[in-house]
């Protein structure tokens, strides 16, 4: 059986979502590192090489800066439940993210973007203060059909 080539589909999914949903954005950061800068982590743990921390920052799919808020976005086409934990972690690391300091005073909105509604994920997300946005495109549905999920 031939192997199917792996494609990072969220890297296409989230920019398309941002372009459609946030045309009035002030800025957007894709695949944004969150958490302390490597140098800050190294200062706290000098026994660990600095290069270790450069590789181990966490990366959120997108941070959208709106005039009135900062929007954290994680896209999950196949396994939306995984996005809940990631978003909780990323949101807690936000105050320690030097690249986002200019926007630190803005309220934060947290959104999980997925093409298929899962009532369990939506219920848990609601209790965590995470909004789930069901959003899809034809190419996403075609992909889901190809893997037996649509």
N, C-alpha and C positions, 0 to 999 in steps of 0.2 A: 504494500500500500504506500502510495506516494505521500511524503510529508507536505503539509500545507505551510506555506511561508507565513511566519509570524509578522504581523503589522501592529504597530502601536496606534490603535484606532482612536484612543482618547485624545491624542495629539492633534487629530483633525476635528474630532467631535466638539471639544470645548471651544476652540477658536470660532467655529461656525455658530455655536450657541451664543458666545459673547457678542459676535457681530450682529446677530439678530436681536438679542434681548437688551443689549446695552449700547445702542448707537450714540448716546449722549455721554459716554464715559469721559472722564478726565484723563485716565491712564489705565493701562492693563499690563500686568506682569504674568507671562506664561511660564509654567514650570519654574515657579519662584521658590528659591530657598527660603525656608523659615527656621527660626531659632537663632541662637547666638552665632556670631561670626566665629570661624575656626580659631582665630587668635584669642578670643575670649574664652573659649573652651580649653585651649591649650594653657592659658594662664591659670585656669582652675586645676588642670591636670598636667603639669609639665613632664610627668613621667611617661606620658603617651606622646609619640611623635606628632607634630603639627599636621603632617600629611594625612594622618588617620582622620582627623576632623574635617578636612576638605572633602573627603569622600563620603562622610557620614551625615551630612546635613539632610534634613527632610525636604521634600519637594512637593508643593501643591500645584494642581493643574493650572489654576489661575487665581489672581487677586485683581479684582476690578475696582478701580477708584471712581466713585461717583461723587458729585458735588456734596452730597449729604451723608455718604456712608462708604464703607469698605466692604466689598462682597468677596467672600472666600468660596471658591468653586472647586468641587471635585467631581469628575465625570466617571461613571461606571456603567459601561454598556452591558456587561454580562453579570457581574456580581456586585450589585449595589450595596449589600450589607457591609462589604469591606470598606466602603467609603465612610461609613459612620465613625468608625474608630479613627481613621485617618483625619477626618475633619475635626474631631475633638482634640486630637494631639496638635494639629496645626494651629487651631484657634488659641490654645494655651501657650504656644510658642510665639505667637504674633508679637507680644510686647517686647520680646528679646530679639526681634529681627531688625538689624540696623538699616537694611534697605527700605524698610517701611516706616521708619521713625517720622518722616514728614507727615504721615497720615494718621499718626497715633491717636489724635483727638477725635477721629471719626467713629461713630458707632459701627459695629461689625454685624453683618448679615452672613449666615452660613447656609450654603445651598449644596445639596447633592443632586446632580443631574443624571438622569437615567431614562432609557427609552421604554422600560416596562414597569408598570406599577406593581409593587409587591406590598400588600397590606401590612405585613409584619414589619418591613423596613420603615414604611411610612409611619406606623404607630410608634415605633421606638424613636425614630427621628423626631417626631413631634414632642415626645417627652424630653428630648435632649436639646430642644431649641433649634433644631436643624430643619430647614424647609427642603422638601423633595420636589423637584420640578421634573415632571415627565415630559421629555422632549425628544423628538426623533426626526429623522430625515429618511428619504427613500434608500440611500446607501446603507444606513444603519439597519433598516428592516431587511434589506437583502442579505446583509451579513448575518443577522440573527436567524434568518431562514436557512442559510447555508450551514449553520452549526446546530440546527434543530431547536432553536429557542423562540421561534415565531410561528 
